[in-house]
Amino acid sequence: MSFLTIAFPATSAIPMAEVAISSIMASIRPLLGLGLFASLFVVFKPLLSGVAQALKLVVAPKKTREEKTALRHLRNSLAIRRIANDLDRSSPNMAAELRALAARG
């Protein structure tokens, strides 16, 4: 330690300040990168959602009205057959009517 340390205390404090500033910047740098990424995501969100929607349509295209109607009829007939199978032991006449109704579609 020299007498200049007493005369100029700032010169002895500079290395300590550099260490503190570098450690602060090292901890802030990932947060700045994350903030930049989040702001880019917010800015380009409509574009990214449109691309995701287009990819979804490529993988699984929308069903037509006829396909949806046919699928609904199939589900209904399967449900009626399931009910008929449950009623088979207790009331066979009702089960037969339900099977006939399911067969009509």
Salt bridges, closest charged atoms under 4 A:
ASP88 OD1 - ARG99 NH1 3.79
